């Protein structure tokens, strides 16, 4: 690499890493905050979906013995009552001293046995009194309603679906690798793209528009250095910083996603991917960072201040988010090569292919080559803009 390009790179990197607050807020904090936030969300979701040992206290009037036994097996504490104790039982629910009062019709079992759906007559009704102001009562009510709905269906159905004869029986044929691929390929391309963009937007406007605003760009441009070398040096340095910022956020996300998803499945694991997958992913991310930095640098060169530059790049942010969202739809990566010639979209599709274990070397190479070509064209355009006094110094 040309020595002047390295000099510009070192200047940019020294300016950034010399500001410890910038390093902290751009590189370290994003990953830490994401990890802590997702860990907290995972714990919250796990506690929500995990069954605890709480047993709702219920008074059941006219309940058949077999129904009482089944409800006890499902975690309900059943206290049998009668018509004389029904009012006091409902008052206990109102006073939040009990969770439910369940009232069955007299001779409920006989009524159910004799009831014909085709008769058009009202079916035997079970009245459930609960207190929506009490979380325990509301949860117990929802649980009981779900159980009764299943019970009602079972009494009319004549066959089972996926009835397991033992705990060893399983009907979901997806293994850990399939589950990981399905989740990571839909979520991580979007998140990685957003993290990369956030890293780029935090440093690129400062490097281009910030120097114009402070007036230091003039001293740089009057040096006997080719404008193309200045452009390439800035793009390379900003890409390194953006990569570090994106890597911090990505590591925080990848480390916390298994905990975040533990409430719904235990099949998620980043260890399903091999070293070659991570190498390809790293190269794709690097080439994507080059493209994003180049685009933001070009836009920032038109701006007179950092605030103005951040306003100008807002449409690009919307485009990047829309492209990233495409990873959440569809059935895997595209197979047509022309999709991999489109900047940013090609990176999303390549990441989808990597995370879904459907990698095609030719498509990965096409993406990398396309991104490098776009970066080279952008660097040439940025060098031309540095040559323009109107763009650089117009007030």
C-alpha positions in Angstrom: 0.0 0.0 0.0 1.3 3.5 -0.8 3.0 5.2 2.0 0.9 8.4 1.7 -2.3 6.3 2.1 -0.8 4.8 5.2 0.1 8.2 6.5 -3.5 9.4 6.0 -4.8 6.3 7.7 -2.5 6.7 10.7 -3.6 10.3 11.1 -7.3 9.4 11.0 -6.8 6.4 13.4 -4.7 8.5 15.8 -7.3 11.3 15.8 -10.1 8.7 16.7 -8.2 6.6 19.2 -6.8 9.7 20.9 -10.4 10.6 22.0 -11.1 8.0 24.7 -14.8 9.2 24.9 -15.2 8.5 21.2 -13.6 5.0 21.6 -15.9 4.2 24.5 -19.1 5.4 22.9 -18.4 4.0 19.4 -16.7 0.7 20.1 -17.1 -0.5 23.7 -20.5 0.6 24.9 -22.7 -0.6 21.9 -21.6 -4.3 22.4 -21.8 -4.1 26.2 -25.3 -2.4 26.2 -26.6 -4.9 23.6 -25.4 -7.9 25.5 -26.8 -6.6 28.8 -30.1 -5.6 27.2 -30.6 -9.0 25.5 -29.6 -10.9 28.6 -32.2 -9.0 30.6 -34.8 -9.6 27.9 -33.9 -13.3 27.8 -34.3 -13.6 31.6 -37.6 -11.7 31.5 -39.0 -13.9 28.7 -37.7 -17.1 30.4 -39.4 -16.1 33.7 -42.6 -15.4 31.7 -42.7 -18.7 29.9 -41.3 -20.9 32.7 -43.9 -22.7 34.7 -43.5 -22.0 38.4 -44.8 -23.9 41.5 -47.7 -21.5 42.1 -50.9 -23.5 42.6 -54.1 -21.4 42.2 -56.6 -21.7 45.1 -60.0 -22.6 43.7 -63.5 -23.3 45.1 -65.4 -25.7 42.8 -69.1 -26.1 43.2 -70.7 -29.4 41.9 -67.5 -30.5 40.3 -67.3 -34.2 39.3 -64.7 -36.2 41.1 -62.8 -37.1 37.9 -62.6 -33.4 36.9 -61.4 -32.5 40.3 -58.6 -35.1 40.1 -57.6 -33.8 36.7 -57.4 -30.2 37.8 -55.3 -31.1 40.8 -52.9 -32.9 38.5 -52.7 -29.7 36.5 -51.6 -27.7 39.5 -54.9 -26.4 40.9 -55.8 -26.5 44.6 -59.4 -27.6 44.5 -61.7 -27.0 47.5 -65.1 -28.5 46.9 -68.1 -26.3 47.7 -71.8 -26.3 47.3 -74.6 -23.8 46.5 -74.6 -22.6 50.1 -70.9 -21.6 50.0 -70.9 -20.2 46.5 -71.5 -16.6 47.6 -68.7 -16.6 50.1 -66.4 -18.3 47.6 -67.0 -15.5 45.1 -66.4 -12.9 47.8 -63.0 -14.5 48.5 -62.1 -14.1 44.8 -63.3 -10.5 45.0 -61.1 -9.9 48.1 -58.2 -11.6 46.4 -58.1 -14.3 49.0 -58.6 -17.0 46.4 -58.0 -17.1 42.7 -61.1 -18.8 41.2 -64.6 -19.9 41.9 -65.8 -22.5 39.5 -69.5 -23.4 39.3 -70.6 -26.6 37.5 -74.2 -27.3 36.8 -75.8 -30.0 38.9 -75.5 -33.4 37.3 -72.9 -32.0 35.0 -71.6 -35.3 33.8 -75.1 -36.6 32.9 -75.9 -33.4 31.1 -72.7 -33.6 29.0 -73.4 -37.2 28.2 -76.9 -36.6 27.1 -76.2 -33.3 25.2 -76.5 -33.4 21.4 -74.7 -30.7 19.5 -77.2 -30.9 16.7 -80.1 -30.2 19.0 -79.4 -26.5 19.0 -80.0 -26.2 22.7 -77.5 -24.4 25.0 -74.7 -26.6 26.1 -74.0 -27.2 29.8 -72.2 -24.1 31.0 -69.3 -23.8 33.5 -69.2 -20.5 35.2 -65.7 -19.2 36.2 -65.5 -16.2 38.5 -62.1 -14.5 38.7 -60.6 -11.1 39.6 -58.8 -9.4 36.7 -57.2 -6.9 39.1 -55.2 -9.8 40.5 -52.4 -11.1 38.3 -52.5 -14.6 39.9 -56.3 -14.8 39.4 -56.1 -13.6 35.8 -53.3 -16.1 35.0 -55.2 -18.9 36.7 -58.3 -18.0 34.7 -56.4 -18.0 31.4 -54.8 -21.4 32.3 -58.1 -22.9 33.2 -59.9 -21.6 30.1 -57.1 -23.1 27.9 -57.4 -26.5 29.7 -61.3 -26.5 29.4 -61.0 -25.6 25.7 -58.8 -28.6 25.2 -61.0 -30.7 27.3 -64.1 -29.7 25.3 -62.4 -30.5 22.0 -61.2 -33.8 23.3 -64.7 -34.9 24.4 -65.9 -34.5 20.8 -62.8 -35.7 18.9 -62.4 -39.3 17.9 -58.7 -39.3 17.1 -55.4 -37.9 18.3 -52.8 -35.8 16.5 -49.1 -36.5 17.2 -49.9 -38.6 20.3 -46.6 -39.5 21.9 -46.4 -43.0 23.4 -43.3 -42.0 25.4 -41.1 -39.0 26.1 -38.6 -40.3 23.5 -41.1 -39.7 20.7 -40.6 -36.5 18.8 -42.3 -35.3 15.7 -40.2 -32.1 15.0 -37.5 -33.3 12.7 -35.4 -30.1 12.9 -32.1 -30.5 14.6 -29.9 -27.8 16.3 -28.3 -26.9 13.0 -31.6 -26.3 11.2 -33.0 -24.2 14.1 -29.9 -22.1 14.3 -29.9 -21.5 10.6 -33.5 -20.5 10.5 -33.1 -18.0 13.3 -29.7 -16.6 12.5 -30.3 -16.2 8.7 -33.4 -14.2 9.3 -32.2 -12.0 12.2 -28.5 -11.4 12.1 -28.0 -10.1 8.5 -30.3 -7.2 9.4 -28.7 -6.6 12.8 -25.1 -6.8 11.4 -26.0 -4.3 8.6 -27.5 -1.9 11.1 -24.6 -2.2 13.4 -22.1 -1.6 10.6 -24.1 1.5 9.4 -24.2 2.8 13.0 -20.5 2.5 13.2 -20.0 4.3 9.9 -22.4 7.1 10.6 -20.7 7.8 13.9 -17.3 8.5 12.4 -17.5 9.3 8.6 -19.4 12.6 8.8 -16.9 13.8 11.5 -13.9 12.9 9.3 -15.2 14.7 6.2 -17.8 17.3 7.1 -16.2 17.8 10.5 -12.9 18.8 9.0 -14.7 21.2 6.6 -16.6 22.7 9.5 -13.4 23.2 11.5 -11.4 24.4 8.5 -8.7 21.7 8.8 -9.5 20.1 5.5 -7.8 23.0 3.7 -4.4 22.3 5.3 -4.7 18.6 4.3 -5.6 19.4 0.7 -2.7 21.8 0.1 -0.1 19.1 1.0 1.7 17.5 -2.0 -0.5 14.3 -1.7 -2.7 12.9 -4.4 -6.4 13.5 -3.7 -7.0 9.8 -4.5 -4.5 8.8 -1.7 -6.3 11.1 0.7 -9.7 9.5 -0.2 -8.4 6.0 0.0 -6.6 6.6 3.3 -9.7 8.1 4.9 -12.0 5.3 3.6 -9.6 2.6 4.8 -9.2 4.2 8.3 -13.0 4.8 8.7 -13.7 1.3 7.6 -11.4 -0.1 10.3 -13.2 2.0 12.9 -16.6 1.1 11.6 -15.6 -2.6 11.6 -14.5 -2.4 15.3 -17.8 -0.7 16.2 -19.8 -3.3 14.2 -17.8 -6.2 15.6 -18.5 -5.0 19.2 -22.2 -4.9 18.5 -22.2 -8.2 16.6 -20.3 -10.0 19.4 -22.7 -8.7 21.9 -25.6 -9.9 19.8 -24.3 -13.3 18.9 -23.3 -14.0 22.6 -26.7 -13.0 23.9 -29.1 -14.4 21.2 -29.0 -18.0 22.6 -30.1 -16.6 26.0 -32.7 -14.4 24.4 -34.2 -17.3 22.6 -33.9 -19.8 25.5 -37.5 -19.1 26.5 -38.9 -20.7 23.3 -36.2 -23.2 22.2 -33.0 -24.8 23.4 -31.8 -25.6 19.9 -30.0 -22.3 19.2 -26.2 -22.4 19.2 -23.5 -20.4 17.4 -21.2 -23.4 17.6 -23.0 -24.9 14.6 -20.8 -22.7 12.3 -17.3 -23.6 11.3 -14.1 -21.5 11.0 -14.6 -21.1 7.2 -18.1 -19.7 7.8 -16.8 -17.0 10.1 -13.9 -16.2 7.7 -16.3 -15.7 4.9 -18.6 -13.7 7.1 -15.7 -11.5 8.1 -14.7 -10.8 4.5 -18.3 -10.0 3.6 -18.6 -7.6 6.5 -15.3 -5.9 5.6 -16.3 -5.3 2.0 -19.7 -4.1 3.2 -18.0 -1.6 5.6 -16.0 -0.3 2.7 -19.1 0.4 0.7 -21.0 2.0 3.5 -18.1 4.2 4.5 -17.6 5.3 0.9 -21.3 6.2 0.4 -21.4 8.2 3.6 -18.1 9.9 2.9 -19.4 11.0 -0.6 -22.6 12.4 1.0 -20.7 14.1 3.8 -18.4 15.8 1.3 -21.4 17.8 0.1 -22.2 19.0 3.6 -20.7 22.1 5.3 -21.3 20.8 8.9 -21.6 17.6 10.7 -25.3 18.2 11.4 -25.9 18.9 7.8 -24.1 15.7 6.8 -26.2 13.6 9.3 -29.3 15.1 7.7 -28.1 14.2 4.2 -27.4 10.6 5.1 -30.9 10.0 6.5 -32.3 8.7 3.1 -29.4 6.2 2.9 -30.2 5.0 6.4 -33.8 4.2 5.3 -32.6 2.4 2.2 -30.1 0.3 4.3 -32.8 -0.6 6.8 -35.2 -1.6 4.0 -32.6 -3.8 2.4 -31.7 -5.4 5.7 -35.3 -6.3 6.4 -35.4 -8.4 3.2 -33.4 -11.1 5.1 -36.5 -11.7 7.3 -38.6 -12.7 4.3 -38.2 -15.3 1.6 -36.9 -18.9 1.8 -33.2 -18.4 1.9 -30.5 -16.7 -0.2 -31.0 -15.9 -3.8 -29.3 -18.2 -6.3 -29.2 -15.8 -9.3 -25.8 -14.2 -9.7 -27.1 -10.8 -10.8 -28.5 -10.1 -7.3 -25.0 -10.2 -6.0 -24.0 -7.3 -8.2 -26.3 -4.9 -6.2 -24.3 -3.1 -3.4 -25.5 -3.8 0.1 -28.3 -6.1 -1.0 -25.6 -8.6 -2.2 -24.0 -8.5 1.3 -27.4 -9.3 2.9 -27.9 -12.2 0.6 -24.4 -13.5 1.2 -24.9 -13.4 4.9 -28.2 -15.2 4.6 -26.4 -17.9 2.6 -23.7 -18.2 5.2 -26.0 -18.3 8.2 -28.4 -20.8 6.5 -25.4 -23.2 5.5 -26.1 -22.7 1.8 -22.9 -21.0 0.7 -21.9 -20.8 -3.0 -18.3 -19.7 -3.4 -18.9 -18.0 -6.7 -21.7 -15.9 -5.2 -19.5 -14.9 -2.3 -16.7 -13.9 -4.7 -19.1 -11.9 -6.8 -20.3 -10.0 -3.8 -16.7 -9.2 -2.7 -15.7 -8.1 -6.2 -18.8 -6.0 -6.6 -18.2 -4.2 -3.3 -14.6 -3.5 -4.1 -15.5 -2.1 -7.5 -18.1 0.2 -5.9 -15.5 1.3 -3.3 -12.9 2.0 -6.0 -15.5 4.1 -8.0 -16.5 5.9 -4.8 -12.9 6.6 -3.9 -12.3 8.1 -7.3 -15.4 10.3 -7.0 -14.3 11.4 -3.6 -10.9 12.3 -4.9 -12.6 14.4 -7.7 -14.7 16.1 -5.0 -11.5 17.0 -3.1 -10.2 18.6 -6.2 -13.3 20.8 -6.4 -12.9 24.1 -4.6 -16.6 24.8 -4.9 -17.5 21.6 -3.0 -14.8 21.8 -0.5 -14.8 25.5 0.4 -18.2 26.9 -0.7 -20.0 28.6 2.2 
